[in-house]
Amino acid sequence: MIDVRAVGDLWRRSDVVVRDLPFALLLAATAFLPGLNNYGTQLGALPHRPFEALTVVVIALESLPLAVRRRWPAVCLVLVSLGFAVDQLRGYHTVAGTALPIALISAGAHLAHHRWTAAVLLSAAYVPLAVAVERLAPGEGVVGLTTFYLTLAIAWGVGSWLRLSRVAEAERRRHVAETTRLAERTRIARELHDVVTHHVTAMVVQAESARYLTASPERLDQALDAVTDTGRRAIGDLRHLLDLLNPGHDPDPGTQPVGELRALVEQTRLAGQPVEFSQEGRPPEETGSAEVAAYRVVQEALTNALKHAHGSRTVVNVLHGEEEITVEVTTEGPRTPSPGGSGRGLTGLRDRVGVLGGRFDARGRPGGGFVVQASIPAGRPS
């Protein structure tokens, strides 16, 4: 039994000349059908000449070059034009003459260089052919010859339009691919910022606190263990980000592994930040884009609390609703400046939440401190 799909794949992988050859052979075979001998293109009033040995050559010259119409469009057009001229001057008027507009369409679509030169030369070559046909058998007239020329010009124009459409489509695909690559790079950079900033900030704060615990070996060991644990978490998250750069990796943002919010809060507490945490509702079993965004909002807010208000009370409230996830992180006390802040984290969060159709806000509180709020559509099936 023939595998149609395998045959189709083999045909699509074949050289373009191989794929164009059957049409050229079909046109040549059609020209030999007795019932179509008097239905070919005819310029002037030359009487129809019966088939002879030269007719076979003319039909071959008009039809067979169509096999290379996409590989070598200029060669195809020259050979077909030559065969067409002999066809008209000898009075064969074969059906193979229809190869000329086909060759013109292909040349207009696939000729990459010297397009205007080719158009001018073909137009110039048409003039002596028209004059010769009119002298051999007057009757076509200027109107008829001009109309036929305009028909050929339209065929060239159709090919040119196809070429422009192909170029525009290629440019559109290139733009889409570039936009996709840029979006992916931006997403990876955002993830890198969220992960590295949080872990490194926690490690720096924990290491600074360890300086003052030399007199208490037990607390010092706890602080160093916290630094070690944070470092391991950072290595794990960085490995995941490196996986994103793997060409074979599926970059679906909804499948990113993120930690538990309670573990994140506990890690921040170990860094010396007093955090109160409450979580209402039932989180989904599978982590989606909304859950990832909510985790990153809490992570960035806690990172900013460590950097800018270390030691101040921080309250984290997360509500898992049926239609959206609501996050609010409030930090009390005066906001102390911290060097090295770029503002990139909050901007990235605003973009991340906005893409999901949510709302994000980060602002200072009137009585001191700051608050981060986000409402993210959960997108759960009803």
C-alpha positions as CSV (number, residue, x, y, z in Angstrom):
1,M,0.0,0.0,0.0
2,I,1.3,3.4,-1.0
3,D,1.9,5.8,1.9
4,V,0.4,9.0,0.5
5,R,1.8,11.2,3.3
6,A,5.4,9.9,2.6
7,V,5.0,10.5,-1.1
8,G,3.7,14.0,-0.4
9,D,6.7,14.7,1.9
10,L,9.1,13.4,-0.7
11,W,7.5,15.6,-3.4
12,R,7.7,18.7,-1.2
13,R,11.4,18.0,-0.6
14,S,12.2,17.5,-4.3
15,D,14.1,20.1,-6.2
16,V,11.9,22.9,-7.7
17,V,12.9,21.8,-11.3
18,V,11.6,18.3,-10.6
19,R,8.3,19.7,-9.4
20,D,7.9,22.1,-12.4
21,L,8.8,19.5,-15.0
22,P,5.4,17.6,-15.0
23,F,3.6,20.8,-16.0
24,A,6.1,21.5,-18.8
25,L,5.6,17.9,-20.1
26,L,1.9,18.2,-19.9
27,L,1.8,21.4,-21.9
28,A,4.0,19.9,-24.5
29,A,1.8,16.8,-24.8
30,T,-1.3,18.9,-25.0
31,A,0.1,20.8,-28.0
32,F,0.2,17.5,-30.0
33,L,-3.5,16.7,-29.5
34,P,-5.2,16.9,-33.0
35,G,-8.3,18.6,-31.7
36,L,-6.3,21.6,-30.3
37,N,-4.1,22.3,-33.4
38,N,-6.1,25.4,-34.4
39,Y,-6.6,26.8,-30.9
40,G,-3.2,28.3,-30.2
41,T,-2.3,32.0,-30.0
42,Q,-2.2,33.7,-33.4
43,L,-0.8,37.1,-34.3
44,G,-1.6,38.4,-37.7
45,A,-3.4,36.5,-40.5
46,L,-0.8,33.9,-41.4
47,P,-2.6,30.7,-42.5
48,H,-2.2,27.7,-40.2
49,R,0.7,25.5,-41.2
50,P,0.4,21.7,-40.7
51,F,2.7,20.0,-38.2
52,E,6.2,19.1,-39.4
53,A,9.6,18.2,-37.9
54,L,10.3,21.9,-37.0
55,T,6.9,22.0,-35.1
56,V,8.3,19.4,-32.6
57,V,11.3,21.6,-32.0
58,V,9.1,24.7,-31.5
59,I,6.8,23.0,-29.1
60,A,9.7,21.7,-27.1
61,L,11.3,25.2,-27.1
62,E,8.1,26.8,-25.8
63,S,7.1,24.2,-23.2
64,L,10.1,22.4,-21.7
65,P,11.9,25.5,-20.4
66,L,8.9,25.9,-18.0
67,A,10.7,23.3,-15.9
68,V,13.3,25.9,-14.9
69,R,10.9,28.8,-14.7
70,R,11.6,29.3,-11.0
71,R,15.3,28.1,-10.9
72,W,16.4,30.2,-13.9
73,P,13.5,32.5,-14.9
74,A,15.6,34.6,-17.3
75,V,16.7,31.5,-19.3
76,C,13.2,30.2,-19.4
77,L,11.8,33.5,-20.6
78,V,14.4,33.8,-23.4
79,L,13.8,30.3,-24.7
80,V,10.0,30.5,-24.6
81,S,10.1,33.9,-26.3
82,L,12.3,32.5,-29.0
83,G,10.0,29.5,-29.5
84,F,6.9,31.7,-29.6
85,A,8.5,34.0,-32.2
86,V,9.2,31.0,-34.5
87,D,5.7,29.6,-33.8
88,Q,4.1,32.9,-35.0
89,L,6.4,33.5,-38.0
90,R,6.0,29.9,-39.3
91,G,2.2,29.9,-38.6
92,Y,2.0,26.8,-36.4
93,H,-0.1,28.6,-33.8
94,T,0.3,25.7,-31.3
95,V,-1.3,25.6,-27.8
96,A,2.2,25.6,-26.5
97,G,2.2,29.4,-27.2
98,T,0.4,29.8,-23.9
99,A,3.7,29.2,-22.2
100,L,4.7,32.8,-22.9
101,P,2.4,34.5,-20.4
102,I,3.3,31.7,-17.9
103,A,7.0,32.4,-18.4
104,L,6.4,36.1,-18.0
105,I,4.5,35.6,-14.7
106,S,7.3,33.4,-13.4
107,A,10.0,35.9,-14.5
108,G,8.1,38.7,-12.8
109,A,7.8,36.7,-9.6
110,H,11.2,35.1,-9.4
111,L,13.7,37.3,-11.4
112,A,15.8,38.9,-8.7
113,H,18.2,41.1,-10.7
114,H,18.0,43.4,-13.8
115,R,14.2,43.3,-13.9
116,W,13.9,46.7,-15.7
117,T,16.5,45.7,-18.2
118,A,14.7,42.5,-19.0
119,A,11.4,44.3,-19.4
120,V,12.9,46.9,-21.7
121,L,14.7,44.2,-23.8
122,L,11.5,42.1,-24.1
123,S,9.5,45.1,-25.2
124,A,12.1,46.0,-27.8
125,A,12.1,42.5,-29.1
126,Y,8.4,42.5,-29.5
127,V,8.5,45.4,-32.0
128,P,10.4,43.5,-34.8
129,L,8.2,40.5,-34.2
130,A,5.0,42.5,-34.6
131,V,6.4,44.3,-37.7
132,A,7.4,41.0,-39.3
133,V,4.0,39.3,-38.6
134,E,2.2,42.3,-40.0
135,R,4.3,42.3,-43.1
136,L,3.9,38.6,-43.8
137,A,0.1,38.7,-43.4
138,P,-1.5,42.1,-42.7
139,G,-4.7,42.0,-40.7
140,E,-3.9,42.3,-37.0
141,G,-3.4,46.0,-37.0
142,V,-1.8,48.3,-34.5
143,V,-4.8,47.9,-32.1
144,G,-4.5,44.1,-32.1
145,L,-0.8,44.1,-31.7
146,T,-0.9,46.7,-28.9
147,T,-3.6,44.8,-27.1
148,F,-1.6,41.6,-27.2
149,Y,1.4,43.5,-25.8
150,L,-0.6,44.9,-23.0
151,T,-1.8,41.4,-22.2
152,L,1.8,40.3,-21.9
153,A,2.6,43.3,-19.7
154,I,-0.3,42.4,-17.4
155,A,1.2,38.9,-17.1
156,W,4.5,40.5,-16.1
157,G,2.7,42.7,-13.6
158,V,0.9,39.8,-12.0
159,G,4.3,38.1,-11.5
160,S,5.7,41.3,-10.0
161,W,2.7,41.6,-7.6
162,L,3.3,38.0,-6.5
163,R,6.9,38.8,-5.9
164,L,6.0,41.9,-3.8
165,S,3.5,39.8,-1.8
166,R,6.1,37.2,-1.2
167,V,8.6,39.7,0.0
168,A,6.1,41.4,2.2
169,E,5.1,38.0,3.8
170,A,8.8,37.2,4.3
171,E,9.3,40.6,6.0
172,R,6.2,40.0,8.2
173,R,7.5,36.6,9.3
174,R,10.9,38.1,10.0
175,H,9.3,40.8,12.1
176,V,7.2,38.3,14.0
177,A,10.2,36.1,14.6
178,E,12.3,39.1,15.8
179,T,9.4,40.3,18.0
180,T,9.1,36.8,19.5
181,R,12.8,36.6,20.2
182,L,12.8,40.0,21.8
183,A,9.8,39.1,24.0
184,E,11.5,35.9,25.0
185,R,14.8,37.7,25.9
186,T,12.8,40.3,27.8
187,R,11.0,37.5,29.7
188,I,14.2,35.8,30.6
189,A,15.8,39.0,31.7
190,R,12.8,39.7,33.9
191,E,13.0,36.3,35.4
192,L,16.7,36.7,36.0
193,H,16.2,40.0,37.7
194,D,13.4,38.6,39.9
195,V,15.3,35.5,40.9
196,V,18.8,36.9,41.4
197,T,17.8,40.2,43.1
198,H,15.7,38.4,45.7
199,H,18.2,35.7,46.5
200,V,21.3,37.9,46.5
201,T,19.6,40.6,48.5
202,A,18.6,38.0,51.1
203,M,22.1,36.6,51.2
204,V,23.7,40.0,51.6
205,V,21.3,40.9,54.5
206,Q,21.9,37.5,56.1
207,A,25.7,37.8,55.7
208,E,25.6,41.3,57.2
209,S,23.6,40.1,60.2
210,A,26.1,37.2,60.8
211,R,28.8,39.8,61.5
212,Y,27.1,40.7,64.8
213,L,26.5,37.1,65.9
214,T,30.1,36.0,66.5
215,A,29.4,35.9,70.3
216,S,26.4,33.6,69.8
217,P,27.6,30.5,67.9
218,E,24.2,28.9,67.7
219,R,22.6,32.0,66.1
220,L,25.6,32.4,63.9
221,D,25.2,28.8,62.6
222,Q,21.6,29.5,61.9
223,A,22.5,32.7,60.0
224,L,25.1,30.8,57.9
225,D,22.7,28.0,57.3
226,A,20.2,30.5,56.0
227,V,22.8,32.0,53.6
228,T,23.6,28.5,52.4
229,D,20.0,27.6,51.8
230,T,19.4,30.8,50.0
231,G,22.4,30.2,47.8
232,R,21.1,26.7,46.9
233,R,17.7,28.2,46.0
234,A,19.5,30.7,43.8
235,I,21.5,28.0,42.0
236,G,18.3,26.0,41.4
237,D,16.4,29.0,39.9
238,L,19.4,29.9,37.8
239,R,19.6,26.4,36.4
240,H,15.9,26.7,35.4
241,L,16.7,30.0,33.6
242,L,19.5,28.3,31.8
243,D,17.1,25.7,30.7
244,L,15.0,28.5,29.1
245,L,17.9,29.2,26.8
246,N,18.0,25.6,25.6
247,P,16.5,25.6,22.0
248,G,14.7,22.3,22.9
249,H,13.1,23.8,26.0
250,D,9.4,24.7,25.8
251,P,9.3,28.3,26.9
252,D,5.7,28.2,28.2
253,P,5.5,30.8,31.1
254,G,2.7,28.9,32.7
255,T,4.9,25.9,33.4
256,Q,7.7,27.7,35.3
257,P,8.4,26.1,38.6
258,V,8.0,28.6,41.4
259,G,8.3,27.9,45.1
260,E,5.7,28.0,47.8
261,L,4.7,31.4,49.1
262,R,5.1,30.2,52.6
263,A,8.7,29.1,51.9
264,L,9.4,32.5,50.3
265,V,8.1,34.3,53.4
266,E,10.1,32.0,55.7
267,Q,13.2,32.7,53.7
268,T,12.6,36.4,54.1
269,R,12.1,36.0,57.8
270,L,15.4,34.2,58.1
271,A,17.0,37.3,56.5
272,G,15.8,39.3,59.5
273,Q,12.6,40.8,58.1
274,P,9.5,40.4,60.3
275,V,6.8,39.2,57.9
276,E,3.1,38.4,58.6
277,F,1.6,36.1,56.0
278,S,-2.0,35.2,55.3
279,Q,-3.4,33.2,52.4
280,E,-7.1,32.8,51.7
281,G,-8.8,30.6,49.1
282,R,-7.6,27.5,47.5
283,P,-4.6,27.7,45.1
284,P,-4.9,25.5,42.0
285,E,-3.0,22.2,41.8
286,E,-1.2,23.2,38.6
287,T,0.8,26.4,38.5
288,G,-0.4,28.8,35.8
289,S,0.7,32.2,34.5
290,A,-1.5,34.0,37.1
291,E,0.1,32.0,40.0
292,V,3.6,32.7,38.6
293,A,2.8,36.4,38.4
294,A,1.4,36.5,42.0
295,Y,4.5,34.7,43.3
296,R,6.8,37.3,41.5
297,V,4.8,40.2,42.9
298,V,5.3,38.9,46.5
299,Q,8.9,38.1,45.8
300,E,9.7,41.6,44.4
301,A,7.8,43.3,47.3
302,L,9.7,41.3,49.9
303,T,13.0,42.0,48.1
304,N,12.3,45.8,48.2
305,A,11.3,45.5,51.9
306,L,14.7,43.9,52.7
307,K,16.6,46.5,50.7
308,H,14.8,49.6,51.6
309,A,13.1,48.9,55.0
310,H,15.1,46.1,56.6
311,G,13.6,45.2,60.0
312,S,10.3,46.9,59.5
313,R,7.1,45.0,59.8
314,T,5.8,43.6,56.5
315,V,2.3,42.2,55.9
316,V,1.6,39.9,53.0
317,N,-2.0,39.1,52.1
318,V,-2.9,36.7,49.2
319,L,-6.5,35.9,48.1
320,H,-7.1,33.1,45.6
321,G,-10.6,34.0,44.2
322,E,-12.6,32.2,41.5
323,E,-11.8,34.9,38.9
324,E,-8.7,36.6,40.1
325,I,-5.8,36.5,42.5
326,T,-5.4,39.5,44.7
327,V,-2.0,40.3,46.3
328,E,-1.2,43.1,48.8
329,V,2.2,43.6,50.5
330,T,2.5,46.4,53.0
331,T,5.7,47.5,54.6
332,E,5.7,49.8,57.6
333,G,8.2,52.4,58.8
334,P,10.3,55.0,57.0
335,R,11.7,54.0,53.7
336,T,15.5,54.1,53.8
337,P,17.4,54.5,50.5
338,S,19.4,51.6,49.2
339,P,22.1,51.9,46.5
340,G,21.8,49.9,43.3
341,G,18.1,50.0,42.7
342,S,17.1,50.3,39.1
343,G,13.3,50.3,39.2
344,R,13.4,47.5,36.7
345,G,11.7,45.0,39.0
346,L,8.5,47.0,39.5
347,T,8.4,48.0,35.8
348,G,8.7,44.3,34.9
349,L,5.9,43.4,37.3
350,R,3.6,46.0,35.9
351,D,4.3,44.7,32.4
352,R,3.8,41.0,33.5
353,V,0.5,41.7,35.2
354,G,-0.7,44.0,32.4
355,V,-0.1,41.3,29.8
356,L,-2.4,39.0,31.8
357,G,-5.1,41.7,31.9
358,G,-4.6,42.6,35.6
359,R,-3.9,45.7,37.6
360,F,-0.7,46.6,39.4
361,D,0.1,49.5,41.8
362,A,3.1,50.3,43.9
363,R,3.2,53.5,46.0
364,G,4.4,55.0,49.2
365,R,2.1,55.1,52.2
366,P,1.1,58.5,53.7
367,G,2.3,57.5,57.2
368,G,5.5,56.0,56.0
369,G,6.4,52.7,54.3
370,F,5.0,51.5,51.0
371,V,2.4,49.1,49.6
372,V,2.3,46.9,46.5
373,Q,-1.0,45.7,45.2
374,A,-2.0,43.5,42.2
375,S,-5.2,41.9,40.9
376,I,-4.5,39.1,38.4
377,P,-7.2,37.3,36.4
378,A,-7.0,33.6,37.4
379,G,-8.3,32.3,34.1
380,R,-9.7,29.2,35.7
381,P,-12.4,27.1,33.8
382,S,-15.9,27.5,35.3
